[in-house]
């Protein structure tokens, strides 16, 4: 024991040399692991597995982060493209709506070729679902005056009641203060179309003073008559929805469904000839 203790360093060097020589001699033709190889493998292999696993995890994590970054960048780019497309669609819709308005005005103007006309847009209205009174964007600057007639391609809207420099106030045929000389296009029977407090809530108006012997019936088209000094004759007002006989039995009235949609008005045509003024000048 004292011998080993005294010469342990020398013995260790000799063992190392023997192992090194043995490794060199058996290198290239060793087919079976030695005890030393097995021992080293037992220690090193788990460590290699841990290192490999950690390395793979970090690699996958880095790859995932890179992929997430790419996806976020791609997603942001797609969102930007979607917003651009939305903006383009909105712009095209505005152009399409403007084209519809212009086509509608052209149709109205062609419907009344004997009258001078100009287009106008509604820029304000009184509260409520229906356009009873409202404001348009043309005024005295555009030679617009009170009692000029407002129409759409579907029919009569009403008249201008007051003109400012760059705006005008208007009244529709649904308003209870409105009164239009009218007639049945089929029979020629006369009457007066008025706004009515009870009917206006349903978007309807009333044709009064119809002779009891008249042949007006449900579905008849009602137009402006030649008796009006404000409205030119032949403009469609609406259609008979119902005939009601008055209590006195001498007259009857008709409930009129207007041709115009008074919930959705936008662009109108003003007939710029003032019939009342022209009649007074004659």
C-alpha positions as CSV (number, residue, x, y, z in Angstrom):
1,X,0.0,0.0,0.0
2,X,2.9,2.3,0.8
3,X,4.4,1.4,-2.6
4,X,1.3,2.4,-4.5
5,X,0.9,5.6,-2.4
6,X,4.6,6.5,-3.0
7,X,4.5,5.9,-6.8
8,X,0.8,6.7,-7.6
9,X,1.7,9.6,-10.0
10,X,4.1,7.4,-11.9
11,X,1.6,4.6,-12.0
12,X,-1.1,7.0,-13.4
13,X,1.2,8.2,-16.1
14,X,2.0,4.5,-17.1
15,X,-1.8,3.7,-17.3
16,X,-2.5,6.7,-19.4
17,X,0.4,5.8,-21.8
18,X,-0.8,2.2,-22.0
19,X,-4.4,3.3,-22.8
20,X,-3.2,5.7,-25.4
21,X,-1.0,3.0,-27.0
22,X,-3.9,0.6,-26.9
23,X,-6.3,3.2,-28.5
24,X,-3.8,3.7,-31.3
25,X,-3.2,0.0,-31.9
26,X,-6.9,-0.8,-32.0
27,X,-8.0,2.3,-33.8
28,X,-9.8,1.5,-37.1
29,X,-10.4,-2.2,-36.3
30,X,-12.3,-2.0,-33.1
31,X,-15.7,-3.5,-33.4
32,X,-16.7,-3.7,-29.8
33,X,-16.7,-1.0,-27.2
34,X,-14.2,-1.3,-24.5
35,X,-15.0,-0.9,-20.8
36,X,-13.6,2.6,-20.9
37,X,-15.7,3.4,-24.0
38,X,-18.8,2.1,-22.2
39,X,-17.9,4.1,-19.1
40,X,-17.4,7.3,-21.0
41,X,-20.5,6.7,-23.1
42,X,-22.6,6.2,-19.9
43,X,-21.5,9.6,-18.7
44,X,-21.3,11.6,-22.0
45,X,-24.4,10.2,-23.9
46,X,-27.0,11.7,-21.5
47,X,-25.2,15.0,-21.5
48,X,-25.2,14.9,-25.3
49,X,-28.9,14.1,-25.3
50,X,-29.6,17.0,-23.0
51,X,-27.5,19.4,-25.1
52,X,-29.2,18.1,-28.3
53,X,-32.7,18.5,-26.8
54,X,-32.0,22.0,-25.5
55,X,-30.5,23.0,-28.8
56,X,-33.5,21.6,-30.7
57,X,-35.9,23.5,-28.4
58,X,-34.1,26.8,-28.8
59,X,-33.9,26.2,-32.6
60,X,-37.6,25.5,-32.8
61,X,-38.4,28.5,-30.6
62,X,-36.3,30.8,-32.6
63,X,-37.9,29.5,-35.8
64,X,-41.4,29.9,-34.3
65,X,-40.6,33.5,-33.3
66,X,-39.3,34.2,-36.8
67,X,-42.5,32.6,-38.3
68,X,-44.7,34.6,-35.9
69,X,-42.9,37.8,-36.9
70,X,-43.4,37.0,-40.6
71,X,-47.1,36.2,-40.0
72,X,-47.7,39.4,-38.1
73,X,-46.0,41.4,-40.9
74,X,-47.9,39.6,-43.6
75,X,-51.2,40.1,-41.6
76,X,-50.5,43.8,-41.2
77,X,-49.9,44.0,-44.9
78,X,-53.1,42.2,-45.8
79,X,-55.1,44.5,-43.4
80,X,-53.6,47.5,-45.1
81,X,-54.6,46.1,-48.5
82,X,-58.1,45.4,-47.2
83,X,-58.5,49.0,-46.0
84,X,-57.3,50.2,-49.4
85,X,-59.9,48.0,-51.1
86,X,-62.6,49.2,-48.7
87,X,-61.7,52.8,-49.5
88,X,-61.7,52.1,-53.2
89,X,-65.1,50.4,-53.0
90,X,-66.5,53.3,-51.0
91,X,-65.2,55.8,-53.6
92,X,-66.7,53.7,-56.4
93,X,-70.0,53.5,-54.6
94,X,-70.0,57.3,-54.3
95,X,-69.4,57.6,-58.0
96,X,-72.1,55.1,-58.7
97,X,-74.6,56.9,-56.4
98,X,-73.6,60.2,-58.1
99,X,-74.2,58.7,-61.5
100,X,-77.6,57.4,-60.4
101,X,-78.5,60.9,-59.2
102,X,-77.4,62.5,-62.5
103,X,-79.3,59.8,-64.5
104,X,-82.4,60.5,-62.4
105,X,-82.1,64.2,-63.0
106,X,-81.7,63.6,-66.7
107,X,-84.8,61.4,-66.7
108,X,-86.8,64.0,-64.9
109,X,-85.6,66.7,-67.3
110,X,-86.5,64.5,-70.3
111,X,-90.0,63.9,-68.8
112,X,-90.6,67.7,-68.7
113,X,-88.9,69.0,-71.9
114,X,-91.0,72.1,-72.1
115,X,-89.8,73.5,-68.8
116,X,-86.5,75.0,-67.7
117,X,-85.1,72.9,-64.8
118,X,-82.1,72.7,-62.5
119,X,-81.0,70.0,-60.1
120,X,-80.7,70.5,-56.3
121,X,-79.7,68.4,-53.3
122,X,-81.6,68.3,-50.0
123,X,-79.3,69.5,-47.2
124,X,-81.6,69.5,-44.2
125,X,-85.1,68.5,-43.0
126,X,-87.4,69.0,-40.1
127,X,-87.4,66.1,-37.5
128,X,-89.5,63.0,-38.3
129,X,-89.5,60.1,-40.7
130,X,-91.1,61.9,-43.5
131,X,-89.9,64.8,-45.7
132,X,-92.6,67.3,-44.9
133,X,-90.5,70.5,-44.9
134,X,-86.8,70.6,-45.9
135,X,-84.0,72.7,-47.2
136,X,-82.2,72.5,-50.6
137,X,-78.9,73.9,-51.7
138,X,-80.1,76.3,-54.4
139,X,-81.3,79.9,-53.7
140,X,-81.6,83.3,-55.2
141,X,-78.0,83.1,-56.4
142,X,-79.3,80.4,-58.8
143,X,-82.5,82.3,-59.7
144,X,-84.7,80.1,-57.4
145,X,-87.8,81.8,-56.1
146,X,-90.9,80.9,-54.0
147,X,-93.5,78.6,-55.6
148,X,-91.1,76.9,-58.0
149,X,-92.0,73.3,-58.3
150,X,-89.9,70.3,-57.0
151,X,-90.1,66.9,-58.6
152,X,-88.3,63.6,-58.9
153,X,-88.4,61.0,-61.7
154,X,-91.4,59.4,-59.9
155,X,-93.5,62.5,-59.6
156,X,-94.4,65.6,-57.6
157,X,-92.5,66.4,-54.4
158,X,-93.8,69.9,-53.6
159,X,-92.8,73.5,-53.9
160,X,-90.3,76.1,-52.8
161,X,-91.7,78.3,-50.0
162,X,-88.8,80.7,-49.3
163,X,-85.5,81.5,-50.9
164,X,-82.2,82.5,-49.3
165,X,-79.1,83.5,-51.2
166,X,-77.6,79.9,-51.3
167,X,-80.5,77.9,-50.0
168,X,-84.3,77.5,-50.2
169,X,-86.9,76.1,-47.9
170,X,-89.5,73.7,-49.4
171,X,-92.8,72.1,-48.5
172,X,-93.8,68.6,-49.7
173,X,-97.4,67.5,-50.6
174,X,-97.5,65.6,-47.4
175,X,-97.4,68.7,-45.3
176,X,-100.9,69.7,-43.9
177,X,-100.5,73.2,-45.3
178,X,-100.0,71.9,-48.9
179,X,-102.8,72.1,-51.5
180,X,-102.5,71.0,-55.1
181,X,-105.2,71.1,-57.9
182,X,-105.5,67.6,-59.2
183,X,-107.4,65.3,-61.5
184,X,-107.8,61.6,-62.3
185,X,-105.7,60.8,-65.4
186,X,-108.2,58.1,-66.4
187,X,-111.5,59.9,-65.9
188,X,-110.6,63.6,-65.8
189,X,-112.5,64.1,-62.5
190,X,-111.2,67.0,-60.5
191,X,-110.3,67.5,-56.9
192,X,-107.7,69.0,-54.5
193,X,-104.8,66.9,-53.1
194,X,-104.0,68.1,-49.5
195,X,-101.7,67.0,-46.7
196,X,-103.6,65.5,-43.8
197,X,-102.5,65.3,-40.1
198,X,-103.8,61.8,-39.7
199,X,-102.6,60.4,-43.0
200,X,-99.1,62.0,-43.1
201,X,-97.9,59.7,-40.4
202,X,-98.4,56.8,-42.9
203,X,-96.9,58.8,-45.8
204,X,-100.3,59.4,-47.4
205,X,-102.4,62.4,-48.4
206,X,-106.0,63.1,-49.4
207,X,-107.8,64.2,-52.5
208,X,-110.9,66.2,-51.5
209,X,-113.9,67.7,-53.2
210,X,-114.4,64.9,-55.6
211,X,-117.9,64.9,-57.1
212,X,-120.1,62.1,-55.7
213,X,-120.9,60.9,-59.3
214,X,-117.3,60.7,-60.4
215,X,-115.9,57.4,-61.6
216,X,-112.6,57.6,-59.8
217,X,-111.6,54.3,-58.4
218,X,-108.8,52.5,-56.6
219,X,-105.6,52.4,-58.6
220,X,-106.3,55.5,-60.7
221,X,-103.3,57.8,-61.3
222,X,-103.7,61.3,-60.0
223,X,-101.9,64.1,-61.7
224,X,-101.7,67.9,-61.4
225,X,-104.5,69.6,-63.2
226,X,-104.5,72.6,-65.6
227,X,-106.3,74.7,-63.0
228,X,-103.3,75.3,-60.8
229,X,-101.3,78.6,-61.1
230,X,-98.3,77.0,-59.3
231,X,-98.0,73.5,-60.6
232,X,-97.7,72.7,-64.3
233,X,-100.3,70.1,-65.5
234,X,-99.7,66.4,-65.9
235,X,-97.2,65.8,-63.1
236,X,-97.9,62.5,-61.4
237,X,-98.9,63.0,-57.8
238,X,-99.8,59.4,-56.8
239,X,-102.4,56.7,-57.0
240,X,-105.8,56.1,-55.4
241,X,-105.4,53.8,-52.4
242,X,-109.0,54.1,-51.1
243,X,-112.3,55.9,-51.9
244,X,-114.3,57.3,-48.9
245,X,-117.7,58.9,-49.1
246,X,-118.3,62.0,-47.0
247,X,-121.1,62.0,-44.4
248,X,-123.2,64.4,-46.4
249,X,-123.3,62.0,-49.3
250,X,-122.6,64.8,-51.8
251,X,-118.9,64.4,-52.1
252,X,-116.2,61.8,-51.5
253,X,-112.5,61.8,-51.0
254,X,-109.7,59.5,-52.0
255,X,-106.7,58.5,-50.0
256,X,-103.7,59.0,-52.2
257,X,-100.4,56.9,-52.1
258,X,-97.8,59.4,-53.4
259,X,-95.6,58.2,-56.3
260,X,-92.6,59.7,-54.5
261,X,-90.9,57.9,-51.6
262,X,-91.1,60.7,-48.9
263,X,-88.9,58.7,-46.5
264,X,-85.9,58.7,-48.9
265,X,-85.4,61.9,-50.8
266,X,-82.0,63.2,-51.9
267,X,-81.6,64.9,-55.3
268,X,-84.6,66.8,-56.8
269,X,-85.3,68.8,-59.9
270,X,-86.6,72.3,-59.7
271,X,-88.9,73.5,-62.5
272,X,-87.5,77.1,-62.6
273,X,-90.5,78.6,-64.4
274,X,-92.7,80.4,-61.8
275,X,-96.2,79.8,-63.1
276,X,-97.8,82.1,-60.6
277,X,-95.7,85.0,-61.6
278,X,-96.2,84.3,-65.3
279,X,-100.0,84.2,-64.9
280,X,-100.0,87.5,-63.0
281,X,-97.9,89.1,-65.7
282,X,-100.4,88.1,-68.4
